[in-house]
Amino acid sequence: MNTKRRSFLKSSAAAGAFGVAVSAGLIAPRAVLAAWPKAAFESADTNEAISGSLGSGSITESSDIALKAPEIAENGAVVPITVTSKIAGTESISILIPKNPTPLTATFKMGSGAEGFVSTRVKMSKTSDVLVVVKAGGKLYSTKKEVKVTIGGCGG
Amino acid sequence: MAKSIKVRAKVKGGVTVVKALISHAMETGQRKNKKTGEKFPAHFIQEVTCSHNGNNVLMADWGTAISKNPYLSFKFSGASAGDTLKMSWVDNKGESDSVEAKIK
């Protein structure tokens, strides 16, 4: 019984140390990747989704993020989105669609050598802003653009 | 099952442009079967990892709102032609796939 208690204490101490190391950025992102932020992806609230996946903090609007998206999307199931971040030290780019059932669409984490550029295709249930949040140097920057959707992309 | 990913990577001026297409249903869990009224269970890619020489160059967490048969493009520096690029994905059912491609 005592040995069990020992190992329990050990493992909890290790977990604590791990948490500290992650927050200090000591451990390679691969280890962090294992934790897919379920709550953030399932949240129906945009702010909750941002704080759950990127951490809370004030968001500054920035003109250094270029968001390329169509003004009118004929088919909401396939909306091409391209994001270019000119902010130095871009760590991650997140795409959120506030009017989708779950706003958080994707978070792209930049690894070694990756540039602040990402292009993908998303689904939009109806006309909405597309919100891009860029994390750089521990701070959050954002930009947004409205996309008009004529046919929704979430089935019917 | 290594056929679900198509990757092209090309170096130009020191920057590698990666373009990838993954074939996957990306079911949101919101769509209803019109005959039975039941919802199709969610089935979507959660994590995509792309690495070069053992370094992760891009890690993506995806939700259900990424389009069916996802397209992904990104850029990184530090690779040269002939290097191998590895890309893999894991979905919410634990299925996964990975592919290696030569950078041109």
Interface residues (C-beta under 8 A of the other chain):
Chain A: A28 P29 R30 L33 W36 P37 F41 S53 A77 V78 V79 P80 T82 I97 N100 P101 T102 L104 T105 A106 T107 F108 K109 M110 G111 S112 G113 A114 E115 F117 V118 S119 T120 R121 V122 K123 M124 G153 C154 G155 G156
Chain B: V15 T28 Q30 R31 K32 Q46 E47 T49 C50 S51 H52 N55 N56 V57 L58 M59 A60 D61 W62 G63 T64 A65 I66 S67 K68 P70 Y71 L72 S73 F74 K75 F76 S77 G78 A79
